[in-house]
């Protein structure tokens, strides 16, 4: 039986990362805040979140280099997050979030760099809300 959208913890994730509705995503009691409260609070340490956010920031710093391969760098995040999951360091919903980010940036069409920068903002908000709710 197919999963209904309201059962999907990431139903809120923008279909178009080039034009996300930040006014819906970012505020208190917005989609990201609710996602963190329901699926990440108490289930992931802030150090683990920072590790992945720092990787995203590192990728962002390399975007203007001519030999840089954004697709390859994002693809490397998937085995890293799955390894963290296997070690019990993050919940499945975080694995799905990183996967959605990777797929959303790599979708055909649009400006990949703009999509990546918007995905970074989304992950930054996730980290901030986790920290707000006492992520350790």
DSSP file (Angstrom, degrees, kcal/mol; ACC not computed):
  #  RESIDUE AA STRUCTURE BP1 BP2  ACC     N-H-->O    O-->H-N    N-H-->O    O-->H-N    TCO  KAPPA ALPHA  PHI   PSI    X-CA   Y-CA   Z-CA
    1    1 A X              0   0    0      0, 0.0     3,-0.1     0, 0.0     2,-0.0   0.000 360.0 360.0 360.0 129.0    0.0    0.0    0.0
    2    2 A X        -     0   0    0      1,-0.1     2,-0.3     0, 0.0     0, 0.0  -0.325 360.0-107.6 -67.1 146.6    1.5    3.4   -1.0
    3    3 A X        -     0   0    0      1,-0.1     2,-0.1     2,-0.0    -1,-0.1  -0.551  32.0-123.6 -75.1 132.1    2.4    5.7    1.9
    4    4 A X    >>  -     0   0    0     -2,-0.3     3,-1.6     1,-0.1     4,-0.5  -0.453  22.1-115.5 -73.7 151.1    0.1    8.7    2.2
    5    5 A X  G >4 S+     0   0    0      1,-0.3     3,-1.6     2,-0.2     6,-0.3   0.864 113.9  56.7 -58.2 -39.9    1.8   12.1    2.0
    6    6 A X  G 34 S+     0   0    0      1,-0.3    -1,-0.3     5,-0.1     5,-0.1   0.682 102.8  57.3 -69.7 -13.5    0.9   13.0    5.6
    7    7 A X  G <4 S+     0   0    0     -3,-1.6     2,-0.6     3,-0.0    -1,-0.3   0.596  86.7  93.3 -85.4 -12.8    2.6    9.8    6.8
    8    8 A X    X<  -     0   0    0     -3,-1.6     3,-1.9    -4,-0.5     4,-0.2  -0.721  67.2-153.8 -84.4 115.7    5.8   11.0    5.1
    9    9 A X  T 3  S+     0   0    0     -2,-0.6     3,-0.2     1,-0.3    -1,-0.1   0.685  96.5  47.6 -64.5 -14.6    8.0   12.9    7.6
   10   10 A X  T >  S+     0   0    0      1,-0.2     3,-1.6     2,-0.1    -1,-0.3   0.094  71.0 114.4-112.0  22.4    9.6   14.8    4.7
   11   11 A X  T <  S+     0   0    0     -3,-1.9    -1,-0.2    -6,-0.3    -2,-0.1   0.778  74.6  61.6 -60.8 -24.6    6.4   15.7    2.9
   12   12 A X  T 3  S+     0   0    0     -3,-0.2    -1,-0.3    -4,-0.2     3,-0.1   0.689  76.1 113.4 -73.1 -20.2    7.3   19.3    3.8
   13   13 A X  S <  S-     0   0    0     -3,-1.6    -3,-0.0     1,-0.1     4,-0.0  -0.297  80.1-101.3 -62.0 133.6   10.5   19.2    1.8
   14   14 A X        -     0   0    0      1,-0.2     3,-0.2     2,-0.1    -1,-0.1  -0.247  18.8-152.4 -59.5 134.6   10.4   21.6   -1.2
   15   15 A X  S    S+     0   0    0      1,-0.3     2,-0.6     4,-0.1    -1,-0.2   0.817  94.2  44.3 -71.3 -30.7    9.8   19.9   -4.6
   16   16 A X    >   -     0   0    0      3,-0.2     3,-1.0     1,-0.1    -1,-0.3  -0.899  65.5-176.0-118.6 100.3   11.7   22.8   -6.2
   17   17 A X  G >  S+     0   0    0     -2,-0.6     3,-0.6    87,-0.3   101,-0.1   0.665  82.1  66.9 -70.9 -14.6   14.8   23.6   -4.3
   18   18 A X  G 3  S+     0   0    0      1,-0.2    -1,-0.2    -3,-0.1    92,-0.0   0.809 117.0  23.0 -73.5 -27.5   15.5   26.5   -6.7
   19   19 A X  G <  S+     0   0    0     -3,-1.0    -1,-0.2     2,-0.0    -3,-0.2  -0.450  82.2 172.9-135.7  61.6   12.4   28.3   -5.3
   20   20 A X    <   -     0   0    0     -3,-0.6     2,-1.6     1,-0.1     3,-0.2  -0.371  40.4-117.7 -72.0 152.4   11.6   27.0   -1.8
   21   21 A X    >>  +     0   0    0      1,-0.2     4,-1.8     2,-0.1     3,-1.6  -0.643  37.8 175.1 -88.4  81.2    8.9   28.7    0.3
   22   22 A X  H 3> S+     0   0    0     -2,-1.6     4,-2.8     1,-0.3     5,-0.4   0.819  74.5  63.8 -60.1 -31.2   11.2   29.8    3.1
   23   23 A X  H 34 S+     0   0    0      1,-0.2     4,-0.3     2,-0.2    -1,-0.3   0.756 110.4  39.2 -65.8 -22.4    8.3   31.7    4.7
   24   24 A X  H <4 S+     0   0    0     -3,-1.6     7,-2.0     2,-0.1    -2,-0.2   0.766 122.1  42.5 -90.2 -32.8    6.6   28.3    5.2
   25   25 A X  H  < S+     0   0    0     -4,-1.8     7,-2.0     5,-0.2     8,-0.6   0.900 112.6  43.5 -82.1 -44.1    9.7   26.4    6.1
   26   26 A X  S  < S+     0   0    0     -4,-2.8     4,-0.2    -5,-0.2    -3,-0.1   0.782  82.8  93.2 -87.1 -31.8   11.7   28.5    8.5
   27   27 A X  S >  S-     0   0    0     -5,-0.4     3,-2.6    -4,-0.3     6,-0.5  -0.073  88.8 -79.0 -68.6 165.8    9.5   30.2   11.1
   28   28 A X  T 3  S+     0   0    0      1,-0.3    -1,-0.1     5,-0.1     3,-0.1  -0.401 125.2  16.7 -57.2 135.4    8.8   28.9   14.6
   29   29 A X  T 3  S+     0   0    0      1,-0.2    -1,-0.3    -3,-0.1    -2,-0.1   0.598 103.6 129.7  65.9  14.6    6.1   26.2   14.2
   30   30 A X  S <> S-     0   0    0     -3,-2.6     4,-2.6    -4,-0.2     5,-0.2  -0.183  79.8 -81.7 -81.7-175.2    7.0   26.1   10.5
   31   31 A X  H  > S+     0   0    0     -7,-2.0     4,-2.2     1,-0.2    -6,-0.2   0.885 128.5  45.2 -61.2 -42.7    7.7   22.9    8.6
   32   32 A X  H  > S+     0   0    0     -7,-2.0     4,-2.6     2,-0.2    -1,-0.2   0.930 113.1  50.5 -69.7 -43.6   11.3   22.6    9.7
   33   33 A X  H  > S+     0   0    0     -8,-0.6     4,-2.6    -6,-0.5    -2,-0.2   0.934 113.1  46.5 -57.0 -47.5   10.6   23.3   13.3
   34   34 A X  H  X S+     0   0    0     -4,-2.6     4,-2.4     2,-0.2     5,-0.2   0.888 110.4  52.9 -64.6 -39.6    7.8   20.7   13.4
   35   35 A X  H  X>S+     0   0    0     -4,-2.2     4,-2.6    -5,-0.2     5,-0.6   0.931 111.5  46.3 -59.9 -46.3   10.0   18.2   11.6
   36   36 A X  I  X>S+     0   0    0     -4,-2.6     5,-2.9     3,-0.2     4,-1.7   0.938 113.2  48.8 -63.1 -47.1   12.8   18.6   14.2
   37   37 A X  I  <5S+     0   0    0     -4,-2.6    -1,-0.2    -5,-0.2    -2,-0.2   0.900 120.6  36.1 -59.6 -41.6   10.3   18.5   17.1
   38   38 A X  I  <5S+     0   0    0     -4,-2.4    -1,-0.2    -5,-0.2    -2,-0.2   0.796 133.7  16.4 -84.8 -29.5    8.6   15.3   15.8
   39   39 A X  I  <5S+     0   0    0     -4,-2.6    54,-0.2    -5,-0.2    -3,-0.2   0.642 128.4  29.2-125.3 -18.1   11.6   13.4   14.3
   40   40 A X  I >X<S+     0   0    0     -4,-1.7     3,-2.8    -5,-0.6     4,-0.9   0.705  78.0 111.8-118.2 -28.1   15.0   14.6   15.4
   41   41 A X  T 34<S-     0   0    0     -5,-2.9     4,-0.1     1,-0.3    93,-0.1  -0.271  99.6  -1.1 -56.3 124.1   14.7   16.1   18.9
   42   42 A X  T 34 S+     0   0    0      2,-0.3    -1,-0.3    88,-0.1     3,-0.1   0.452 119.4  84.0  77.0   1.0   16.6   13.8   21.3
   43   43 A X  T <4 S+     0   0    0     -3,-2.8     2,-0.4     1,-0.2    -2,-0.2   0.497  88.5  39.9-113.1  -7.0   17.5   11.4   18.5
   44   44 A X  S  < S-     0   0    0     -4,-0.9    -2,-0.3    46,-0.1    92,-0.2  -0.996  77.1-125.1-145.1 137.0   20.6   13.0   17.1
   45   45 A X    >>  -     0   0    0     44,-0.6     4,-1.9    -2,-0.4     3,-0.6  -0.535  21.9-124.5 -80.9 147.6   23.5   14.8   18.7
   46   46 A X  H 3> S+     0   0    0      1,-0.2     4,-3.0     2,-0.2     5,-0.2   0.826 111.1  61.3 -61.1 -31.0   24.4   18.3   17.7
   47   47 A X  H 3> S+     0   0    0      2,-0.2     4,-1.8     1,-0.2    -1,-0.2   0.879 104.8  47.8 -63.9 -36.2   27.9   17.1   16.9
   48   48 A X  H <> S+     0   0    0     -3,-0.6     4,-1.6     2,-0.2    -2,-0.2   0.913 112.8  48.0 -69.4 -42.6   26.6   14.7   14.3
   49   49 A X  H  X S+     0   0    0     -4,-1.9     4,-2.6     1,-0.2    -2,-0.2   0.934 111.2  50.8 -60.4 -46.4   24.4   17.4   12.8
   50   50 A X  H  X S+     0   0    0     -4,-3.0     4,-3.4     1,-0.2     5,-0.2   0.869 103.9  59.7 -61.5 -36.5   27.3   19.8   12.7
   51   51 A X  H  X S+     0   0    0     -4,-1.8     4,-1.5     1,-0.2    -1,-0.2   0.936 111.3  39.1 -57.8 -47.0   29.5   17.2   11.0
   52   52 A X  H  X S+     0   0    0     -4,-1.6     4,-1.9     2,-0.2    -2,-0.2   0.884 116.1  51.0 -73.2 -37.6   27.1   17.0    8.0
   53   53 A X  H  X S+     0   0    0     -4,-2.6     4,-2.5     1,-0.2    -2,-0.2   0.917 108.8  52.4 -64.4 -41.1   26.4   20.7    8.0
   54   54 A X  H  X S+     0   0    0     -4,-3.4     4,-2.3     1,-0.2    -1,-0.2   0.862 107.1  52.9 -62.4 -35.2   30.2   21.3    8.0
   55   55 A X  H  X S+     0   0    0     -4,-1.5     4,-2.2    -5,-0.2    -1,-0.2   0.907 108.9  49.4 -64.6 -40.7   30.5   19.0    5.0
   56   56 A X  H  X S+     0   0    0     -4,-1.9     4,-2.4     2,-0.2    -2,-0.2   0.916 111.4  48.8 -63.8 -43.4   27.9   21.0    3.2
   57   57 A X  H  X S+     0   0    0     -4,-2.5     4,-1.9     2,-0.2    -2,-0.2   0.891 109.8  52.5 -63.6 -39.6   29.7   24.3    4.0
   58   58 A X  H  X S+     0   0    0     -4,-2.3     4,-0.8     1,-0.2    -1,-0.2   0.903 109.6  48.7 -62.4 -41.7   32.9   22.7    2.8
   59   59 A X  H >< S+     0   0    0     -4,-2.2     3,-1.1     1,-0.2     4,-0.5   0.921 108.0  55.3 -62.3 -43.5   31.3   21.8   -0.5
   60   60 A X  H >< S+     0   0    0     -4,-2.4     3,-1.1     1,-0.3     4,-0.3   0.870 102.1  56.7 -59.7 -37.6   29.9   25.3   -0.8
   61   61 A X  H 3< S+     0   0    0     -4,-1.9     3,-0.3     1,-0.2    -1,-0.3   0.754 107.9  48.7 -65.2 -23.5   33.4   26.8   -0.5
   62   62 A X  T X< S+     0   0    0     -3,-1.1     3,-2.0    -4,-0.8    -1,-0.2   0.464  79.8 101.6 -95.1  -2.3   34.5   24.7   -3.5
   63   63 A X  T <  S+     0   0    0     -3,-1.1    -1,-0.2    -4,-0.5    -2,-0.1   0.796  80.1  50.7 -56.8 -32.9   31.6   25.6   -5.8
   64   64 A X  T 3  S+     0   0    0     -3,-0.3     2,-0.3    -4,-0.3    -1,-0.3   0.465  82.6 109.2 -88.5   0.4   33.6   28.2   -7.9
   65   65 A X    X   -     0   0    0     -3,-2.0     3,-1.5     1,-0.1    -3,-0.0  -0.609  69.6-136.0 -77.3 133.9   36.5   25.9   -8.6
   66   66 A X  T 3  S+     0   0    0     -2,-0.3    -1,-0.1     1,-0.3    -3,-0.0   0.802 101.1  44.9 -63.4 -31.0   36.6   24.8  -12.2
   67   67 A X  T 3  S+     0   0    0      2,-0.1    -1,-0.3    -3,-0.0     2,-0.2   0.277  85.0 124.1 -96.9  12.2   37.3   21.1  -11.6
   68   68 A X    <   -     0   0    0     -3,-1.5     2,-0.6    -6,-0.2    -5,-0.0  -0.534  47.9-155.7 -78.0 136.7   34.8   20.7   -8.8
   69   69 A X     >  -     0   0    0     -2,-0.2     4,-2.1     1,-0.2     5,-0.2  -0.866  11.2-178.0-115.5  96.3   32.1   18.0   -9.2
   70   70 A X  H  > S+     0   0    0     -2,-0.6     4,-2.6     1,-0.2     5,-0.3   0.897  82.4  55.3 -60.2 -43.3   29.1   18.9   -7.1
   71   71 A X  H  > S+     0   0    0      1,-0.2     4,-2.3     2,-0.2    -1,-0.2   0.918 109.8  45.9 -57.7 -45.0   27.2   15.7   -8.1
   72   72 A X  H  > S+     0   0    0      2,-0.2     4,-1.7     1,-0.2    -1,-0.2   0.909 112.1  50.6 -66.3 -42.5   30.1   13.5   -6.8
   73   73 A X  H  X S+     0   0    0     -4,-2.1     4,-0.6     1,-0.2    -2,-0.2   0.913 113.2  45.4 -62.8 -42.7   30.5   15.5   -3.6
   74   74 A X  H >X S+     0   0    0     -4,-2.6     3,-1.1     1,-0.2     4,-0.6   0.890 108.5  56.8 -67.8 -38.3   26.8   15.2   -2.8
   75   75 A X  H >X S+     0   0    0     -4,-2.3     3,-0.9    -5,-0.3     4,-0.7   0.849  99.5  60.7 -61.5 -33.4   26.7   11.5   -3.7
   76   76 A X  H 3X S+     0   0    0     -4,-1.7     4,-1.3     1,-0.2    -1,-0.3   0.746  92.5  66.8 -66.4 -23.0   29.4   10.9   -1.1
   77   77 A X  H <X S+     0   0    0     -3,-1.1     4,-2.7    -4,-0.6     5,-0.2   0.828  90.6  64.9 -66.3 -29.9   27.1   12.2    1.7
   78   78 A X  H <X S+     0   0    0     -3,-0.9     4,-2.3    -4,-0.6     5,-0.2   0.956 104.2  40.5 -64.4 -53.2   24.8    9.2    1.2
   79   79 A X  H  X S+     0   0    0     -4,-0.7     4,-2.0     1,-0.2    -1,-0.2   0.864 115.4  54.6 -64.1 -30.7   27.2    6.5    2.3
   80   80 A X  H  X S+     0   0    0     -4,-1.3     4,-2.0     2,-0.2    -2,-0.2   0.930 110.9  43.3 -66.0 -44.2   28.5    8.7    5.1
   81   81 A X  H  X S+     0   0    0     -4,-2.7     4,-2.1     1,-0.2    -2,-0.2   0.863 113.2  52.3 -71.4 -33.6   25.0    9.3    6.5
   82   82 A X  H  X S+     0   0    0     -4,-2.3     4,-2.4    -5,-0.2    -1,-0.2   0.868 108.5  51.2 -68.7 -34.6   24.0    5.6    6.1
   83   83 A X  H  X S+     0   0    0     -4,-2.0     4,-1.6     2,-0.2    -2,-0.2   0.916 109.2  50.3 -64.9 -42.9   27.2    4.7    8.0
   84   84 A X  H  <>S+     0   0    0     -4,-2.0     5,-2.9     1,-0.2     6,-0.5   0.894 110.9  49.9 -61.5 -39.1   26.2    7.1   10.8
   85   85 A X  H ><5S+     0   0    0     -4,-2.1     3,-1.9     1,-0.2    -2,-0.2   0.922 107.3  53.4 -64.1 -44.6   22.8    5.5   10.9
   86   86 A X  H 3<5S+     0   0    0     -4,-2.4    -1,-0.2     1,-0.3    -2,-0.2   0.807 108.0  51.6 -62.0 -28.9   24.3    2.0   11.1
   87   87 A X  T 3<5S-     0   0    0     -4,-1.6    -1,-0.3    -5,-0.1    -2,-0.2   0.420 118.6-113.5 -86.9   1.3   26.3    3.2   14.1
   88   88 A X  T < 5S+     0   0    0     -3,-1.9    -3,-0.2     2,-0.2    -2,-0.1   0.727  81.4 124.5  76.5  21.9   23.1    4.5   15.8
   89   89 A X  S   <S+     0   0    0     -5,-2.9   -44,-0.6    -6,-0.2     2,-0.3   0.606  73.0  19.5 -91.9 -12.7   24.3    8.1   15.5
   90   90 A X  S    S-     0   0    0     -6,-0.5    -2,-0.2   -46,-0.1    -1,-0.2  -0.993  80.2-107.6-152.9 154.3   21.3    9.5   13.7
   91   91 A X    >>  -     0   0    0     -2,-0.3     4,-1.4   -52,-0.1     3,-1.0  -0.361  35.3-107.3 -80.4 163.8   17.6    8.5   13.0
   92   92 A X  H 3> S+     0   0    0      1,-0.3     4,-2.5     2,-0.2     5,-0.2   0.825 117.2  64.1 -58.2 -33.7   16.3    7.2    9.7
   93   93 A X  H 3> S+     0   0    0      1,-0.2     4,-1.8   -54,-0.2    -1,-0.3   0.837 101.0  50.8 -62.9 -32.0   14.5   10.6    9.1
   94   94 A X  H <> S+     0   0    0     -3,-1.0     4,-2.4     2,-0.2    -1,-0.2   0.891 108.0  52.2 -71.8 -38.9   17.9   12.3    9.0
   95   95 A X  H  X S+     0   0    0     -4,-1.4     4,-2.3     1,-0.2    -2,-0.2   0.932 110.6  48.8 -58.3 -45.7   19.2    9.8    6.4
   96   96 A X  H  X S+     0   0    0     -4,-2.5     4,-2.5     1,-0.2    -1,-0.2   0.867 108.7  53.8 -64.1 -36.5   16.1   10.6    4.4
   97   97 A X  H  X S+     0   0    0     -4,-1.8     4,-2.4     2,-0.2    -2,-0.2   0.941 109.7  46.3 -63.3 -47.5   16.6   14.3    4.7
   98   98 A X  H  X S+     0   0    0     -4,-2.4     4,-2.4     1,-0.2    -2,-0.2   0.898 113.1  50.8 -62.5 -39.7   20.2   14.1    3.4
   99   99 A X  H  X S+     0   0    0     -4,-2.3     4,-2.7    -5,-0.2     5,-0.2   0.907 109.3  50.4 -63.4 -42.2   19.0   11.9    0.6
  100  100 A X  H  X S+     0   0    0     -4,-2.5     4,-3.0     2,-0.2    -2,-0.2   0.899 110.0  50.9 -62.6 -40.5   16.2   14.4   -0.3
  101  101 A X  H  X S+     0   0    0     -4,-2.4     4,-2.3     2,-0.2     5,-0.2   0.951 111.8  46.8 -61.0 -49.2   18.8   17.2   -0.4
  102  102 A X  H  X S+     0   0    0     -4,-2.4     4,-1.8     1,-0.2    -2,-0.2   0.929 117.1  42.6 -60.0 -47.2   21.1   15.2   -2.7
  103  103 A X  H  X S+     0   0    0     -4,-2.7     4,-0.9     1,-0.2    -1,-0.2   0.895 112.5  53.9 -67.5 -39.9   18.3   14.3   -5.0
  104  104 A X  H  < S+     0   0    0     -4,-3.0     3,-0.4    -5,-0.2   -87,-0.3   0.886 111.3  44.5 -63.7 -39.8   16.7   17.7   -5.0
  105  105 A X  H  < S+     0   0    0     -4,-2.3    -1,-0.2     1,-0.2    -2,-0.2   0.885 115.1  48.9 -70.4 -38.4   20.0   19.4   -6.0
  106  106 A X  H  < S+     0   0    0     -4,-1.8    -1,-0.2    -5,-0.2    -2,-0.2   0.498  81.1 122.6 -84.1  -3.5   20.7   16.9   -8.7
  107  107 A X  S  < S-     0   0    0     -4,-0.9    -3,-0.0    -3,-0.4    -4,-0.0  -0.257  74.1 -96.6 -57.2 145.8   17.3   17.0  -10.3
  108  108 A X  S    S+     0   0    0      4,-0.0    -1,-0.1     0, 0.0    -2,-0.0  -0.308  87.5  28.3 -63.1 146.2   17.4   17.9  -14.0
  109  109 A X  S    S+     0   0    0      1,-0.2     2,-0.0    -3,-0.1     0, 0.0   0.204  85.7  54.0  86.8 153.5   16.8   21.5  -14.8
  110  110 A X  S    S-     0   0    0      1,-0.1     2,-0.8     4,-0.0    -1,-0.2  -0.129  96.8 -45.2  81.9-178.7   17.4   24.7  -13.0
  111  111 A X     >  -     0   0    0      1,-0.2     4,-2.5     2,-0.0     5,-0.2  -0.804  44.5-164.0 -94.7 107.0   20.4   26.1  -11.4
  112  112 A X  H  > S+     0   0    0     -2,-0.8     4,-2.7     1,-0.2    -1,-0.2   0.864  89.5  53.3 -61.3 -37.0   22.2   23.4   -9.3
  113  113 A X  H  > S+     0   0    0      2,-0.2     4,-2.4     1,-0.2    -1,-0.2   0.921 110.1  46.9 -66.9 -41.9   24.3   25.9   -7.4
  114  114 A X  H  > S+     0   0    0      2,-0.2     4,-2.1     1,-0.2    -2,-0.2   0.912 113.0  49.8 -64.0 -42.0   21.2   27.9   -6.4
  115  115 A X  H  X S+     0   0    0     -4,-2.5     4,-2.2     1,-0.2    -2,-0.2   0.908 110.8  50.3 -62.7 -41.2   19.4   24.7   -5.4
  116  116 A X  H  X S+     0   0    0     -4,-2.7     4,-2.3     1,-0.2    -2,-0.2   0.928 109.2  50.4 -62.3 -45.2   22.5   23.7   -3.4
  117  117 A X  H  X S+     0   0    0     -4,-2.4     4,-1.7     1,-0.2    -1,-0.2   0.874 111.4  48.6 -63.2 -37.0   22.6   27.0   -1.5
  118  118 A X  H  X S+     0   0    0     -4,-2.1     4,-1.9     2,-0.2    -1,-0.2   0.877 109.2  52.7 -69.4 -37.1   18.9   26.8   -0.7
  119  119 A X  H  X S+     0   0    0     -4,-2.2     4,-2.5     1,-0.2    -2,-0.2   0.888 106.5  54.1 -63.8 -38.2   19.5   23.2    0.6
  120  120 A X  H  X S+     0   0    0     -4,-2.3     4,-2.5     1,-0.2    -1,-0.2   0.905 106.5  51.6 -61.3 -41.2   22.3   24.5    2.8
  121  121 A X  H  X S+     0   0    0     -4,-1.7     4,-2.0     2,-0.2    -1,-0.2   0.893 109.3  50.5 -62.6 -39.5   19.9   27.0    4.3
  122  122 A X  H  X S+     0   0    0     -4,-1.9     4,-2.0     2,-0.2    -2,-0.2   0.938 112.1  46.0 -63.9 -46.9   17.4   24.3    5.0
  123  123 A X  H  X S+     0   0    0     -4,-2.5     4,-2.5     1,-0.2    -2,-0.2   0.873 109.3  56.0 -65.3 -35.8   20.0   22.1    6.8
  124  124 A X  H  X S+     0   0    0     -4,-2.5     4,-2.4     1,-0.2    -1,-0.2   0.904 107.6  48.9 -60.7 -40.9   21.2   25.2    8.7
  125  125 A X  H  X S+     0   0    0     -4,-2.0     4,-2.7     2,-0.2     5,-0.2   0.885 108.8  53.1 -66.4 -38.5   17.7   25.7   10.0
  126  126 A X  H  X S+     0   0    0     -4,-2.0     4,-2.4     2,-0.2    -2,-0.2   0.940 110.8  46.9 -60.1 -46.9   17.5   22.0   11.0
  127  127 A X  H  X S+     0   0    0     -4,-2.5     4,-2.4     1,-0.2    -2,-0.2   0.923 112.4  50.5 -60.5 -44.7   20.7   22.4   13.0
  128  128 A X  H  X S+     0   0    0     -4,-2.4     4,-2.5     1,-0.2    -2,-0.2   0.921 111.8  46.0 -62.6 -45.5   19.5   25.6   14.6
  129  129 A X  H  X S+     0   0    0     -4,-2.7     4,-2.1     2,-0.2    -1,-0.2   0.888 111.6  52.4 -66.8 -37.5   16.2   24.1   15.7
  130  130 A X  H  <>S+     0   0    0     -4,-2.4     5,-2.7    -5,-0.2    -2,-0.2   0.926 111.6  46.6 -62.0 -42.7   17.9   21.0   17.0
  131  131 A X  H ><5S+     0   0    0     -4,-2.4     3,-1.7     3,-0.2    -2,-0.2   0.909 109.7  54.5 -64.2 -41.6   20.3   23.2   19.0
  132  132 A X  H 3<5S+     0   0    0     -4,-2.5    -1,-0.2     1,-0.3    -2,-0.2   0.881 106.5  51.8 -58.5 -39.9   17.3   25.2   20.3
  133  133 A X  T 3<5S-     0   0    0     -4,-2.1    -1,-0.3    -5,-0.1    -2,-0.2   0.229 131.0 -91.2 -87.4  16.1   15.6   22.1   21.5
  134  134 A X  T < 5 +     0   0    0     -3,-1.7    -3,-0.2     1,-0.2    -2,-0.1   0.740  56.3 179.3  89.2  23.4   18.6   21.0   23.5
  135  135 A X      <       0   0    0     -5,-2.7    -1,-0.2     1,-0.2   -90,-0.1  -0.383 360.0 360.0 -57.0 132.7   20.5   18.9   21.0
  136  136 A X              0   0    0    -92,-0.2   -91,-0.2    -2,-0.1    -1,-0.2   0.427 360.0 360.0-104.5 360.0   23.6   17.8   22.8
